[in-house]
Amino acid sequence: MRALIVSSFVATLSGAVAASELPISCGTLATHYGPYDYRVDTARLPIVEKHHFTPEMERLAHRGSASQIEYTLRAFPNHHRALMSLMRLGEKTKSERPGRLTITVECFMLRAEHFAPEDPVVRMISGVYYLKRQKPSLAIERLEIAQKLGSSDPNLLYNLGLAYLDLGDKPKALDFAHQALAAGFPLEGLKNRLKRAGAWREPTVSHGRPETPAPAAE
């Protein structure tokens, strides 16, 4: 039954995204190489990762990282690691167009969502991006979609807790903090914020234990 509900949700979500258009300022997905799906077109990945998204570029250890990450995301709009690197580069430079990108970091997030609306990792990365941009409502929207798409990453629970706390919803923030704690996620940042807000309570009910976490927003 759960699989049927998720499948129905994905179909609805895909239809809604297909009916909408990317902002004109974000360009089109058309490109000379791709666009390819990071999860499926793995045979084509080495061409991009060998010459463009190298470990050096991923670590942001080269001045040309921005242009090479852009090339990667035009070929593979939902390249998870490239999206994470781009988000970190934007933070590092305090810019939405680090390295003179032709479009903004946000545009690359929107393009990834548009290209792969059923990819829960894209939604989670986008949610973390909006959380870092101090837009908790947009973050929650993405993170909850990722959850409905079947993601069981404890990082999702943790960041939902942060986002609800940013909105001032302490009970929901505490509930997600308890879920993340039960999943074995390092909780100090969110726990300390809840303590400062006078909202922390030790958990009394054990939640489920999802999979290994990805990097958190805080």
N, C-alpha and C positions, 0 to 999 in steps of 0.2 A: 504493500500500500504506500509506504514512504517513497519508494522508487517511482511509483506512478505519480505521486504528488509533485516530486522534484521534476520529473519529465514534463509535466503539464506547466509547471512554473517556468522552466527553461524555454518551452515553446512560446509561452506568452511573452516572456522577456525578449526573446530573439525577434519576435514579430514587432514588438514595440520599438526596439532599437532600429530594425530594418526600416520602419516607417518614418523614423526621424532622420535628420541629416546632421552631419558634423558642422560646427560653425564654419563659415567661409574662411575665417582667419586661420583655421587649422588645416586647410588644404584638402586634398583627396588622398585616398589610399593607393591610387594608381602609381606604379613605379616601374622602372626598367627591370628590376630583379625582385619578384614577389608581387603582392605581399604573400608571405607564407606563414603558416601556423607553427609557432614555436614548439607546440606539443606533438604535432603530427609530422611535419616536414623535416624530420631530423636528418635525413640524408643531405639536405641542402645547408644545414647549419655550419659544417666545417669551412665552407667557402667564405662565410662571413666571419666566423670566429677566428680563423687562421690569419686573415688579412686585416680585419677591422676591430672586432671586439676581442682583442687579445687580453691576457691577464693584466698587462700593464695598463691598458685602457680601462678595464673594469675596476682597477684599484685607483683610478684617477691620478696615476703617476706620470702622466704625459700631458703636455700642453695642448695636444690635439685631441684629447679625450672627447670633448663635446661633439666635434664633427664626426668622429668614428662611431660614437654611440648613436648619433642621429642616423647615420647610414644603416646601422644595425636595426634600428626601430622602424625605419622605412621598409626594410626587407622583411623583418619579422615584427609587426606592430605589438604583439603580445610577448615579446622576449622578456621573461621575468627578470632575469639578472640585469639586463640592460636598463629596464625601467627602474630598478632599485639603484643602479649606478647613477642614472640621470637625476633621480630624486636627491641623492646624496650630493651630486655636483651642484644642484640648485641651492641646497642648504649651505654648502661650502662657500659658494660665491655670493650668496644672498641675492640671487637673481633668478628670474623666470626665463631668462634667455642667456644662460651661461655660455661662454665661448662663441657668442654671436650665432646662436641657433636660429634657424629660419622661422621656427614657430616656438611657442612657449612649452615649458615642462607640462603645464596643465593640458595643452593640446595633445601631447603624446599620451597622457593618461586617457583622455577622451577617445583618441584614435584606437587605443588598445581595447577599450570597452566596446567601441563600435564594431571593431573587427572580430572580437571574440567575446560576445556577451555572456556566454555560458562558462567562461573560464573563471573559477573562483579565486585563483591566485591573483589575477589581474584586478579583480574587485577589491581584494584585500590590500594590495599595494596602493591602489588608488585611494582607498579609505585611509590608509596611513598618511598618504600625501596630503589629503585634505585636513586630517587631524593636525599635522605639522603646520599647515597653513592657517590654523585656528578657525576652521570651518567645520565644527563638530556635527552639524546637521547633515552636511554632505558626506562626512566621514561615516556616520551611522548608516546612511542610505546604502553606501557601498558595502560596508562590513556586514550588514544584515542580508544583502543579496548574496554575498559570499557564503554566509551561513546557510541560506536556503538552497544554495547550489550544492551543498553537501560538505563544505569545508569543516574539518574538525581540528584545525590548527589552534592550539592554546593562545597563540599570538592574537588571534581574532577576538577571543574573549577578553584578553587584557586590554586591547585597544578599544573595544566597545565600552569597557569600564571607564577608560580615560575620557572617551567622547561624551558619555552620559554625565560624567562628573563636570566636564567643561560646560555642559548645558545646565548644570545645577540639579540634575536628577540623582540625588545621593542614593536613594534605595536601589535604583537600577545599577548604578555604578558599583555599589557594594555587592549586589547579586553576581555581577559579572566578575568582580574581583574574587569572590568565593569559588566560582566555577574555574577561573584560571588557576587559582591556588590548588584546587582538587586535581587539576590536570598536570600539576607539577611545574607550573610556570614561575620563574623568579618574579616576585610580586612587589619588591620593595618600593619602587617608584609610586605605583598606584596606592599601595597600602599606606605609605607615608602621607600622600596627599589626602587620603580619606581621614587619617588621624588628625591632620591639621584642620580639617573641616569638621572635626568632631563626629564623624560618621562611621568610623571603623568599628566593626564588631567581629569577634572571632566566629568562624563558621560553626554551625551546629549540625548541618546536613551535608552529607557527602555527595558531590556531583560526579558526573561521568569523567573519564580520563581520556581526552583526545590525543592526537598524534604529536610528534616532535614540533616544537615551536620554530617560527621564523623570527627574524629581527623585529623588535617592537618599536613603536613610535617613541617611547620614552623609557 
